[in-house]
Amino acid sequence: MTERILDLSEKPARLKVRYGQLVIRRDGAPDATVPLVNLAVLIAANAQVSYTNAVLSGLAAAGGVFITCDEKHHPVGMLIPLVGHFVQTERFARQAGASLPTRKRLWQQIVRSKIRAQARLLRKLYGKDYGVATLQHRVKSGDPQNAEAQAARRYWPVLFADKNFRRDFDAEDQNRYLNYGYAVLRAVVARAVCAAGLHPSLGLHHHNRYNAFCLADDLLEPLRPIADEAAVQIADKHGSTAPLNRTVKGELLEFVIQRYIFEGESRTLFDIVSRMASSLAAVFNGERKDLVIPEI
């Protein structure tokens, strides 16, 4: 399995499967083919992309994730594999049986890591973290004082050099870049969660009854600054209202597919996220106490 992300947004296309290959058919062009096992994420952003059930089932069987988008090219749905590990049922049971103190301790670790990542990004962009880093010390088990939100109130106005900036899914500004980047990262995390034999709905902290990806959203938190940095650079280069076209999406995806230094080695984000999900499974199995969270 490789880590290829395919975004179909520029032109209408008809998708089918033939001999384990995804076949992309466009009018006036020869068919293009991609082995299903080479796809990590397939994004259908153009409203005139059609596909068969064999495409969805074949992609899921190969361990890939399918994302569908609305008319604004905002990701609105995701399909992930149901079977990801040979002892999946046993891991589901241990995950569901994790104690509240364990889940709260893990959430504390995640929030501290997220705040540190936000502070690192501000220092990288502006030379100082504007007091964000100090908030990590306020994060207690379960984050009862909501230090995560306190950090966000300091972080967002500085990140885009706009004191009026607010995180708003429907806003026609940098939020569109963040939405797209987060959706791709979420797919990468959800894929790793399933591959580790964990259920994406059983979260540590997130628990919305309508959210099928609570655990993926938990593990996504420390990785969000990756998409944040991409959004800042794109806003600086193209402006905050540039269309979410092929060029902009390509630049956003560069931050997902590039390599990062983790534990002294150059690794893909897919590898790093896989190790994080596997470490969580080890915590549920009683084999370790803490998560492996990237400080990249």
N, C-alpha and C positions, 0 to 999 in steps of 0.2 A: 504494500500500500504506500502510495506517495502522497505528497501534500500539494495537490494542484487545486486552484480555485478558478472556476469558470463562471463568468458573469455574462449572461445573454440579455443585453439591454439595447443595443444599437439597432438591430434589425429583427423583423419577424423570423421565426424559425419553427420547424417541426422536428420533434425529437422522437427517436425510436431506438430500440436495442436490436443489435444483430451480432450473434456470436460473441457475446460479452463486451461488445463495443457500443458506446453511445454514438449514435449517428445523428449528425446535425445537418438538416436539409434546409437550404434557402433557395428561393427562386433565383434563377440566373447564375447560380454558383454550384460548383461540384460539391458533393457531400463531404463533410469533415467528420472524422471519427476520433474518439478518445476512449481508451480502455476504461471501463467503469472502476477497476481497481486502482486507477491512477487519480481518481477524483476524491478530494476531501470534502469540497463544498461546491454545489451547483446552484447558481442563483438565477431564477427566472424573473427578470425585471421588465422585459418588454411585454406589453399587454397581448401581443399576438404571438407569443410562444406557446405552442401546444405540445403535449406529451402524452404518451400512453402509460397505462398502469405498469407495463413492463419496465419503463424508465424508472419509476419510483421504487418499485420492488427490487429491481436490479441494483440500483444505487444503494439502497438500504442494506441489501445482502452483502454488498462489497464494503460496507462500513462508512459510506459517505452520507452527507447531510444535504437535504434539499431545502432551499429558501425561496419563497414566493413573495412578490412585491406588489404594492398597490399602484394606482395610476401616477403617483408622484415618485415612483421608484423607491418608496420606503418599504423595507422588509416588514411583512405583517404575519408571516406564517413559516413554520419550520417542521420538517419531517426528519426524524432520526431513527437509527436502527433499534429494534426491540431486543435483539439478542447480541450481546457484546462480549461475553466471557463464559468459559466452560463451567464455572461454578457460580453462575449469576444468581440462581435462586438462594443459595447459601449466603451470598453477599447482600442480597436484598434484605434477608431476614436480620442480619447483623446491623445493617444500616438503619432499618426501621426500629431496631431495639436499642440504638445508641442512647445513652442517658442524657438528660437535660444538662447536667454540669459539663459533660463532654462536648455537647454541641455549643454551649455558651463559651467554653474555653477556646474552641476552634474559631468561633466567630470573632472573639477578641483578637486572635492571631491574624485573621484576615483583615480586620479593620485597621489594626496597627500597620500591617504591611501596605495597605492601600494609602494610608496617610503618608507613610514614608515615601511611597512612589510619587504621590502628588508633590510632596516637598522637593524631591529630587528633580522633578520636571521643572518646577518653578526656578530652582537654582540654576538649572541648565539654560533656561530661556532668559532669565532676568538677573541672575547673580545672587539672588536671595530667595528665601522661602516664605517671607511675610508672616512668620509665626505659625505656619502650618505644622512643621515638624514637632513643635512642642506639644501639640494636641495628642500625639500618640501615647503620651504618658498618662493621659486621662482615661484611656480606654480600659475599662474594667471587664471582668467576665460578662459576656453578653452585651457589652456596651450600653449599660442602663442610662448613662448620661448623654447618650447619642453624640459622642465626640465626632462620629462620622459626619453628621450634619453640620456641626460647628466648623469642621475643616472645610466642608463644601462652601460654606458662606464666605470663607476667606479665599478659597481657591478660585472659584469661577470668575469673580470680577477681575482678578489679576491675570488669569490665564489668557484671556482675550483682550487685555488692556481696555476693558469696558465695564465700568462700575454698574451699568444697568443690565448686563448680561444675566439671563436666567436660563436654567435648563428647562426647555419646553419642547416636547416631541413634535409639536405641530408648527413650530416657528420656522419661517423661511429664511433662516440665516445659518450660522455655523452649526446649529443644532442638526441640520440635515447631514452634515459630514459626520457628526458624532453618532447619529442614529445608524448610519450605514456601517461605520467602523465597529460599533458595539455589536450590531447584528452578526457581522462576520466573526468577531471574536467569540460571541456567544455560541455560534455554531461549532467553532473549533473546540470550545470547552465541553459542549454537550456531547460531541463525538468522543472526546477523551473519557468523559464520565461513563458513557455506555461501554466503551472498550475496556474499562476497568471493572466492569460487572456491577456498577452502581446504578440506581434508578434516579433519573434527572428530576423527578417530581418531589423527592423526599429531601427537603432542604435542611440546612443547619439553622438559618435565620429566616430567609424568605419563606413565606407559607401561604401566599394568596391561593385561595381555593380554585381560581381560574387560571393559574400559572402552572403549565406542565413542565417548567424548566427551573424550578426553584433552586435546586442544587447547582445547576449550571450558572445561575445568576449569582449565587454565593461565591463560587470560585472565580467568577469573572471579575469581581471587584478590584483585586490588586493589579489586574491587567488593563483596566480602563485608561490609565494615563498613556498607554501605547497609542490608542486611538485619539486621545486628547492631543498629543503632540502632532499627529498627522493632521488633525483638524486645524490646529494653529498654523502650521506651515502652509496648508492649502489656502486658508483665509488670507494669510500674508501675501501669497503669490497670486491668487485669482480673485480675492475679495470674498466677502461673507455671503454674497447672494449669487455666486456663480452657479450655473446649472450643474446638477449632479450627473454629468455626462461621463463618457468613457475615459477621458483624460483624468478627471477628478477621481473617479472610482479606482483607476489604475494606481494613482498616487496613494490613495488610502490603503489599497491592498499591499503596496510595497512594504508597509510597516508590519503586515502580518506574515509575509513570506520571507522577510530578511532574517538573517541569523543574529543571535544575541549571545553575549558572554554570560554564561551561567555556571557557577561553581568552577570558574577558571577555564571553561571550555566553550568553544563556539558551537551553539546549538540552534536548531530551528525552534520556533515558537510551538510548533506541534509537539516536538519532543519534550519541551519544558512543561507544557500543559499536561501531557501524558504522565509525566513523573509526579506532578502535583495530584492528579486524580488517583494514581496508584498509591501515593502516600496516604491519601484519605481512606482508601480501602484498607490499608495496613492499620490505620488507627482504629477503624471499626472492628478489625480482626484481633485487636489487642497486641499487635506486633510493634507498635510505636506510639508515642504520645502526641507528637506534633506533626503538622502538615509540612511538606516541602513547598515553600512559596517562593517564587522567583523574585530576586532583588536585582533586576536587570536594568 
